[in-house]
Amino acid sequence: MDDLALPTAITNFITATNDADSEQFVAQFAPDAFLDDWGNVYRGSAEIAKWNQTDNIGKESQFALQDFTQDDATTWTVHLSVTGKGFNGVSPFRMTIKNDLLASVEILPD
């Protein structure tokens, strides 16, 4: 993983999920952020919080960081191993940071 470090919002996204801390999870997103889960788009804090309950912490998801690349100055692709009562497997997440918060998270097909 080189000497690159992930932005705090990305590491907090992982930690909050693993700690089942929904408040902290949603707090990592900018107010106008979106989350795209294979074409299903959730915009803003309220919709992201709903996705979190139906597809993430609500499914007891756990994330393990596999690797990551920095795509440009504000975007990283993070491969997470996901386990829980929903999706299980390794999935790429493209995450964009703006003002130290997540501006977007796109869960990409592998």
Order of alpha helices (4+ residues) and beta strands (2+ residues): alpha-alpha-beta-beta-alpha-beta-beta-beta-beta
